[in-house]
Amino acid sequence: MPKRAFLLLPLVWLAAGAAWAAGDPMVGDWRLNPQKSKLVDEMKVTSLGGNKYLFDFGGTPEAIVVDGTDQPGIQGTTLAVTAVSPTEWKVVRKKAGRIEVTAIWTLSTDGNTLNDDYTEITGNGKTMHLVYKYDRKGGGLAFDGDWVSTSQDVETAYELQVRPYEANGLTVVVASEGVTKNLELDGKDYPNPDSKRRDVSSSRRVSERSVELTNRIGEKVLSKWELTVSEDGKALTWTIRSSERSEPNVLVFDRE
C-alpha cells in the first residue's frame, strides 16, 4: 500500500513505450473487464514483538507500531494501523496530511482468510474502491503472515485511452489516475521520471498486435509487460510480471 499493481506499478513504464501510426490496433478507448481479469496481490505482515510489525506491500518494508498513530512510511508518506479488535485492523496512509488510502482488514474465524476493504483516493480526488480476499500462505498467527490474493471486486471503472503521438508514437491517458504519457518505441532505455529508484524502461514491438516492455534497475529486471490486442480488435490483454510476485496480473480491457 501503495500496492495495487494494476493501478500504480504499470504507470512507471509509460515514460517509454509502444507506438505505431493511427492504424495501430492498440489505439482506442479501453475499459477494464474485472470478470475476465486476474489480479494478484501479495503482502507480508511480520510480528517484531509486542504490537510492532513489519509491513511489506511489495516494496520497501515498513516497521510500524499498531497504535493508531501516523508513523513515517515509504515515499514521504505516513502509515497508521489501528487494532479495532483482535480480528479487525484499520490501515490509513497519508501524504502531506492528505489521506491516500484507507483499508479495513478483517480476519476469518479460522484466521486463514483476510478480507481487505480498500479505498484509494487519487491526487485529482477520484476514489477507487476494491474488496480483496487474501489466503494465508504458510504459518503465522492472527494478522502475522504471508497473504496472497487472486480475486477482488473493482467498483471503479479503470480506463485507458490510447492515441497516436507524432510520427511513430502513442499517447496513453490513464483517466482514473489523471496521468498522460507520450510513448516511443525504439528498444532503448529511458529513465522513469516518476520513480525515485533510478529504474529505466525499454520497449519493443513483438508483432503488429503485441508489445513487450521491461522495467529494470541495472541488470535486475523489476517487471515485464506484454500488451496484446485480440484478432478481432475488441480486447486488449495486459500481462504484468513482477519480480516481487510468483504469479502475473492479467488485465483484460474491452474496446469502448
C-alpha positions in Angstrom: 0.0 0.0 0.0 0.5 1.6 -2.4 0.3 -2.0 -3.5 -2.2 -2.2 -6.4 -0.1 -3.4 -9.2 -2.6 -2.8 -11.9 -3.1 0.8 -11.0 0.2 2.0 -9.7 3.1 -0.1 -10.9 2.2 0.0 -14.6 2.5 3.8 -14.7 6.3 3.7 -14.4 6.8 2.3 -17.8 4.7 4.8 -19.6 7.7 7.2 -19.9 9.0 4.8 -22.7 6.6 2.6 -24.5 5.0 1.4 -27.7 3.9 3.0 -30.9 2.7 2.9 -34.5 0.6 5.3 -36.6 -3.2 5.9 -36.4 -3.8 2.4 -37.8 -2.3 0.8 -34.7 -4.8 -1.8 -33.3 -3.9 -0.5 -29.8 -5.3 2.9 -30.5 -8.7 3.5 -28.9 -10.6 3.7 -25.6 -10.3 0.6 -23.3 -12.3 -0.3 -20.2 -11.1 -2.9 -17.7 -13.3 -6.1 -17.6 -12.8 -7.3 -14.0 -14.6 -10.6 -14.7 -12.0 -11.6 -17.3 -9.0 -10.2 -15.4 -6.8 -12.0 -12.9 -5.4 -9.6 -10.3 -2.8 -10.9 -7.9 -1.7 -9.1 -4.8 0.6 -10.3 -2.0 1.5 -8.7 1.3 3.5 -9.8 4.2 3.0 -8.9 7.9 5.7 -9.9 10.3 5.5 -9.6 14.1 8.5 -7.8 15.6 7.3 -8.4 19.1 4.7 -6.5 21.2 2.5 -4.5 18.9 5.2 -3.7 16.4 5.0 -5.2 12.9 6.9 -5.2 9.6 4.6 -4.4 6.7 5.7 -5.4 3.2 3.4 -4.4 0.4 5.8 -5.4 -2.4 8.3 -2.6 -2.0 10.4 -1.3 0.9 9.2 -2.9 4.2 7.8 -0.5 6.9 8.2 -1.1 10.6 5.0 0.2 12.3 3.7 0.1 15.8 0.0 -0.8 15.7 -1.3 2.0 17.9 -3.3 4.2 15.5 -0.7 7.0 15.2 0.7 8.3 12.0 4.3 7.0 11.5 6.9 7.5 8.8 6.4 5.3 5.8 7.6 4.9 2.2 8.0 7.7 -0.3 7.2 10.5 2.1 4.0 9.0 3.4 2.8 8.2 6.9 1.2 4.9 7.8 -1.2 4.4 10.8 -2.5 1.0 11.8 -5.3 0.7 14.5 -6.3 -2.6 16.1 -10.0 -2.1 16.3 -10.4 -5.7 17.7 -8.4 -8.9 17.6 -9.9 -9.7 14.2 -10.1 -6.2 12.7 -7.4 -3.6 11.8 -7.8 -0.2 10.2 -5.0 1.0 7.9 -4.6 4.6 6.8 -1.8 6.0 4.5 -1.4 9.8 4.2 0.9 12.1 2.3 1.3 15.7 3.3 -1.6 15.2 5.7 -3.9 14.1 2.9 -5.5 10.6 3.1 -4.4 8.5 0.1 -5.5 5.0 1.2 -7.9 3.6 3.8 -8.4 -0.1 4.4 -10.3 -2.3 6.8 -8.7 -5.7 7.3 -10.9 -8.5 8.8 -9.8 -12.0 9.7 -12.0 -15.0 9.3 -12.9 -17.2 12.2 -10.2 -19.8 11.5 -7.6 -17.0 10.8 -6.7 -18.3 7.4 -8.5 -15.6 5.3 -8.1 -11.9 5.4 -10.7 -9.5 3.8 -9.4 -6.1 2.7 -12.0 -3.4 2.1 -9.7 -1.0 0.3 -10.3 2.6 -0.8 -7.8 4.7 -2.7 -8.1 8.5 -3.2 -6.1 9.8 -6.2 -4.5 13.2 -6.4 -7.4 14.5 -8.5 -9.9 13.5 -5.8 -11.3 10.4 -7.6 -12.0 7.4 -5.5 -11.2 3.7 -6.3 -12.8 1.0 -4.1 -11.8 -2.7 -4.1 -12.6 -5.6 -1.9 -9.7 -8.1 -1.7 -9.8 -11.6 -0.3 -6.4 -13.0 0.9 -5.5 -16.5 1.8 -2.8 -17.3 4.3 0.4 -18.8 2.7 2.4 -20.7 5.3 2.2 -20.2 9.0 1.6 -17.3 11.3 -0.9 -16.2 13.9 -3.6 -13.5 13.6 -2.5 -10.9 11.1 1.1 -12.1 11.1 1.7 -14.0 7.9 2.2 -14.1 4.1 -1.1 -13.1 2.5 -1.9 -13.8 -1.2 -5.0 -12.6 -3.1 -6.1 -13.7 -6.6 -9.6 -12.2 -6.5 -11.1 -8.8 -5.9 -14.2 -6.8 -6.9 -13.5 -3.5 -8.7 -16.2 -0.9 -8.1 -14.5 1.9 -10.0 -14.1 1.9 -13.8 -10.5 1.7 -14.9 -9.9 3.1 -18.4 -7.1 3.5 -20.9 -7.2 5.9 -23.7 -4.6 5.3 -26.4 -3.9 7.9 -29.2 -1.3 8.3 -31.9 1.7 10.5 -30.9 3.8 12.3 -33.6 5.1 10.1 -36.3 5.7 6.8 -34.5 4.3 7.2 -31.0 1.4 6.8 -28.8 -0.1 8.9 -26.1 -1.6 6.9 -23.2 -4.1 8.6 -20.9 -5.0 6.8 -17.6 -8.2 8.7 -16.8 -8.7 7.4 -13.3 -5.2 8.4 -12.3 -5.1 11.7 -14.1 -2.0 10.7 -16.0 -1.0 11.4 -19.6 2.2 9.9 -21.0 3.8 10.1 -24.5 5.4 6.9 -25.7 8.3 5.9 -28.1 9.3 2.5 -29.4 13.0 2.0 -30.2 14.2 -0.6 -27.7 16.3 2.0 -25.8 16.4 2.5 -22.1 14.6 5.6 -20.8 14.6 6.8 -17.2 11.2 6.7 -15.4 10.7 10.3 -14.4 8.1 9.5 -11.7 10.3 6.9 -10.0 12.8 7.6 -7.3 14.5 4.2 -7.7 16.5 5.2 -10.9 14.9 2.5 -12.8 14.6 2.5 -16.6 12.2 1.1 -19.2 12.7 -0.3 -22.7 10.1 -1.5 -25.1 9.8 -3.2 -28.4 7.1 -4.3 -30.9 6.8 -8.1 -30.9 4.2 -8.1 -33.6 1.5 -5.8 -35.1 -0.8 -6.7 -32.1 1.8 -7.2 -29.4 4.2 -5.0 -27.4 6.7 -6.0 -24.8 8.1 -3.7 -22.1 10.8 -4.3 -19.5 11.4 -2.2 -16.4 14.8 -2.7 -14.5 17.5 -1.2 -12.3 20.9 -2.0 -13.7 20.8 -5.7 -14.7 18.0 -6.5 -12.3 14.6 -6.9 -14.0 11.8 -5.4 -11.9 8.9 -6.2 -14.1 7.9 -7.1 -17.6 4.7 -6.3 -19.5 3.0 -7.7 -22.6 0.2 -5.9 -24.3 -1.7 -7.8 -26.9 -4.8 -6.9 -28.9 -7.1 -9.7 -30.0 -7.5 -10.6 -33.6 -11.0 -9.0 -33.8 -9.6 -5.8 -32.2 -12.2 -5.8 -29.4 -10.0 -6.8 -26.4 -6.6 -5.7 -25.1 -4.8 -8.0 -22.7 -2.1 -6.5 -20.4 0.0 -9.2 -18.7 2.2 -7.8 -15.8 5.0 -10.0 -14.4 6.8 -8.7 -11.3 9.9 -9.9 -9.6 8.0 -9.5 -6.3 5.2 -11.9 -7.2 5.0 -15.5 -8.2 2.0 -15.1 -10.5 1.3 -12.4 -13.1 -1.5 -9.9 -13.2 -3.6 -10.4 -16.3 -5.8 -7.4 -17.1 -8.3 -7.7 -19.9 -9.8 -4.5 -21.4 -12.8 -4.2 -23.7 -12.8 -1.7 -26.5 -15.4 1.0 -25.9 
